[in-house]
């Protein structure tokens, strides 16, 4: 585990907030894995801080549902369950389809060019095989579509869900066998929006989420089997 405060330092934030943001990001990106124990002494040593801000951060993460307190074991990163995943993806599926439809009518030439470049960047990241960069490229690509809707309330709703979605995004990106499928799906979504084909764009957005859901379920069940053997 190589978590560090360096990338999260902000002179305007109290140390406890910097520690909280660092641990939160490590969980969302999968650097701290589901089920991994969070030992205050170990984390404080890694981050170069006292145990107090670490303890406060863990309590806040528990309130957000990212950390679970286990009797006689202590704090651990909350495991991803099929129920929690279904709840998030059910909402995201509907919103992504709506965003794709609206983008067909409202996307500008500049945004369309940015979307094309985002597809190319995603493909480059897939070829490089860097999971973190793949996830970031995926976020960037979908953000262009969301912004192209011009609907500020919808943009806000998607942003509110995006951090929860980020955690699941890492789960399906772990399955490298699905990377080429993701590339193809992005291209279909882009082409549909470019052609202003609302029906195909919305259907492609839904299929995109459906395939992610299948990949995440496989990953959850695989990790569950591995845990049962340990």
C-alpha positions as CSV (number, residue, x, y, z in Angstrom):
1,X,0.0,0.0,0.0
2,X,1.6,3.2,-1.2
3,X,-0.8,5.9,0.0
4,X,0.7,9.3,0.6
5,X,-0.5,12.8,1.6
6,X,1.7,14.5,-1.0
7,X,-1.0,14.7,-3.8
8,X,-3.6,15.8,-1.3
9,X,-1.9,18.6,0.5
10,X,-3.8,21.8,0.7
11,X,-2.7,24.7,2.9
12,X,-6.3,25.8,3.3
13,X,-7.5,22.4,4.7
14,X,-6.9,21.1,8.3
15,X,-4.7,18.0,8.5
16,X,-7.7,15.9,9.5
17,X,-9.5,16.8,6.2
18,X,-6.3,16.0,4.2
19,X,-6.1,12.6,5.9
20,X,-9.8,11.9,5.3
21,X,-9.6,12.9,1.6
22,X,-6.5,10.7,1.1
23,X,-8.0,7.6,2.7
24,X,-11.3,8.2,0.9
25,X,-9.6,8.5,-2.5
26,X,-7.6,5.3,-1.8
27,X,-10.8,3.4,-1.1
28,X,-12.6,4.8,-4.2
29,X,-9.7,4.0,-6.5
30,X,-9.2,0.5,-5.1
31,X,-5.8,1.2,-3.6
32,X,-7.4,0.2,-0.3
33,X,-9.3,-2.9,-1.2
34,X,-12.7,-4.1,0.0
35,X,-12.3,-6.1,3.2
36,X,-8.8,-4.6,3.9
37,X,-8.2,-3.8,7.6
38,X,-7.6,-0.2,8.5
39,X,-5.1,-0.2,11.4
40,X,-4.6,3.2,12.9
41,X,-1.0,2.8,13.8
42,X,-0.1,1.4,10.4
43,X,-1.9,4.2,8.5
44,X,-0.6,6.9,10.7
45,X,3.0,5.6,10.1
46,X,2.3,5.5,6.3
47,X,1.0,9.0,6.2
48,X,3.4,10.5,8.7
49,X,0.8,11.8,11.1
50,X,-0.5,11.0,14.5
51,X,-3.3,8.5,15.1
52,X,-5.9,11.2,16.0
53,X,-6.6,12.4,12.4
54,X,-6.6,8.9,11.2
55,X,-9.1,7.8,13.8
56,X,-11.3,10.8,12.9
57,X,-11.1,10.0,9.2
58,X,-12.1,6.4,9.8
59,X,-15.2,7.5,11.7
60,X,-16.2,9.9,8.9
61,X,-15.6,7.1,6.3
62,X,-17.9,4.8,8.3
63,X,-20.6,7.4,8.2
64,X,-20.3,7.6,4.4
65,X,-20.6,3.8,4.2
66,X,-17.0,3.3,2.9
67,X,-15.8,1.7,6.1
68,X,-17.3,-1.0,8.3
69,X,-16.6,-1.6,12.0
70,X,-16.3,-5.4,12.6
71,X,-16.5,-6.8,16.2
72,X,-13.1,-8.0,17.5
73,X,-11.5,-7.0,14.2
74,X,-11.9,-3.3,14.0
75,X,-12.3,-1.1,10.9
76,X,-12.1,-2.4,7.4
77,X,-12.9,-1.1,3.9
78,X,-16.6,-1.8,3.3
79,X,-17.1,-4.7,0.9
80,X,-18.9,-4.2,-2.4
81,X,-22.2,-6.1,-2.4
82,X,-24.4,-6.9,-5.3
83,X,-27.3,-5.0,-3.7
84,X,-25.3,-1.7,-3.3
85,X,-23.9,-2.1,-6.8
86,X,-27.4,-2.7,-8.2
87,X,-28.8,0.4,-6.5
88,X,-26.1,2.6,-8.0
89,X,-26.1,1.2,-11.5
90,X,-29.9,1.1,-11.7
91,X,-29.9,4.9,-11.3
92,X,-26.8,5.4,-13.5
93,X,-28.3,3.4,-16.3
94,X,-31.3,5.6,-16.5
95,X,-29.3,8.8,-16.3
96,X,-26.7,7.8,-18.9
97,X,-29.4,6.9,-21.4
98,X,-31.0,10.3,-20.8
99,X,-27.7,12.1,-21.1
100,X,-26.9,10.3,-24.4
101,X,-30.4,11.3,-25.8
102,X,-30.0,14.9,-24.8
103,X,-26.5,15.1,-26.1
104,X,-27.7,14.1,-29.6
105,X,-29.6,17.4,-29.8
106,X,-27.4,19.7,-27.8
107,X,-23.7,18.7,-28.3
108,X,-21.6,21.4,-29.9
109,X,-19.0,20.7,-32.6
110,X,-16.3,21.5,-30.1
111,X,-17.7,19.0,-27.6
112,X,-18.1,16.4,-30.3
113,X,-14.4,16.8,-31.2
114,X,-13.5,16.5,-27.5
115,X,-15.6,13.3,-27.3
116,X,-13.8,11.8,-30.3
117,X,-10.4,12.7,-28.7
118,X,-11.6,11.2,-25.4
119,X,-12.4,7.9,-27.1
120,X,-8.9,7.9,-28.6
121,X,-7.4,8.7,-25.3
122,X,-9.3,5.8,-23.6
123,X,-8.1,3.4,-26.3
124,X,-4.5,4.6,-25.7
125,X,-4.9,4.0,-21.9
126,X,-6.3,0.5,-22.6
127,X,-3.3,-0.4,-24.7
128,X,-1.0,0.9,-21.9
129,X,-2.8,-1.3,-19.4
130,X,-2.8,1.2,-16.6
131,X,-6.1,0.6,-14.6
132,X,-6.0,4.0,-12.9
133,X,-5.5,5.9,-16.1
134,X,-8.2,3.8,-17.8
135,X,-10.7,4.7,-15.1
136,X,-9.8,8.4,-15.3
137,X,-10.1,8.3,-19.1
138,X,-13.5,6.7,-18.7
139,X,-14.7,9.4,-16.3
140,X,-13.4,12.1,-18.6
141,X,-15.2,10.6,-21.6
142,X,-18.6,10.3,-19.9
143,X,-18.2,13.8,-18.3
144,X,-18.1,15.3,-21.8
145,X,-21.5,13.6,-22.7
146,X,-23.0,14.8,-19.4
147,X,-21.9,18.4,-19.9
148,X,-23.2,18.4,-23.4
149,X,-26.7,18.0,-22.1
150,X,-26.6,21.5,-20.8
151,X,-29.0,20.5,-18.0
152,X,-27.4,21.8,-14.8
153,X,-29.7,19.8,-12.5
154,X,-28.9,16.5,-14.4
155,X,-25.2,17.4,-14.3
156,X,-25.4,17.9,-10.6
157,X,-27.3,14.5,-10.1
158,X,-24.7,12.7,-12.1
159,X,-21.8,14.3,-10.2
160,X,-23.4,13.4,-6.9
161,X,-23.4,9.7,-8.0
162,X,-20.0,9.8,-9.7
163,X,-17.8,9.2,-6.7
164,X,-19.9,6.1,-5.7
165,X,-19.7,5.0,-9.3
166,X,-15.9,5.4,-9.3
167,X,-15.5,2.5,-6.9
168,X,-17.5,0.2,-9.2
169,X,-15.7,1.5,-12.2
170,X,-12.4,0.1,-10.8
171,X,-14.1,-3.3,-10.2
172,X,-15.0,-3.8,-13.9
173,X,-11.8,-2.4,-15.1
174,X,-10.0,-5.1,-13.2
175,X,-11.4,-7.5,-15.8
176,X,-9.0,-6.9,-18.7
177,X,-11.0,-9.2,-20.9
178,X,-13.7,-6.5,-21.1
179,X,-11.4,-3.7,-22.2
180,X,-12.0,-4.1,-25.9
181,X,-15.7,-4.3,-25.3
182,X,-15.6,-1.0,-23.5
183,X,-13.6,0.6,-26.4
184,X,-16.3,-0.6,-28.9
185,X,-19.2,0.6,-26.7
186,X,-17.6,4.0,-26.4
187,X,-17.2,4.2,-30.2
188,X,-20.9,3.2,-30.7
189,X,-22.1,5.9,-28.3
190,X,-19.9,8.5,-29.9
191,X,-21.0,7.6,-33.4
192,X,-24.7,7.6,-32.4
193,X,-24.4,11.0,-30.8
194,X,-22.5,12.3,-33.8
195,X,-25.4,11.1,-36.1
196,X,-28.0,12.4,-33.7
197,X,-29.5,8.9,-33.4
198,X,-31.2,9.2,-30.0
199,X,-32.6,5.7,-29.9
200,X,-29.3,4.0,-30.7
201,X,-27.3,6.3,-28.3
202,X,-29.7,5.6,-25.4
203,X,-29.7,1.9,-26.1
204,X,-25.9,1.8,-26.3
205,X,-25.6,3.7,-23.0
206,X,-27.9,1.2,-21.3
207,X,-25.9,-1.8,-22.8
208,X,-22.7,-0.2,-21.6
209,X,-24.0,-0.2,-18.0
210,X,-25.5,-3.7,-18.3
211,X,-22.2,-5.1,-19.4
212,X,-20.4,-3.3,-16.6
213,X,-22.9,-4.8,-14.1
214,X,-22.1,-8.3,-15.4
215,X,-18.4,-7.8,-15.1
216,X,-18.7,-6.4,-11.6
217,X,-20.9,-9.3,-10.4
218,X,-18.3,-11.7,-11.7
219,X,-15.6,-9.8,-9.9
220,X,-17.6,-9.7,-6.6
221,X,-18.2,-13.5,-6.8
222,X,-14.6,-14.2,-7.6
223,X,-13.4,-12.2,-4.6
224,X,-16.0,-13.9,-2.4
225,X,-14.7,-17.3,-3.4
226,X,-11.1,-16.2,-2.8
227,X,-12.1,-14.9,0.7
228,X,-13.8,-18.2,1.5
229,X,-10.6,-20.1,0.8
230,X,-8.4,-17.8,3.0
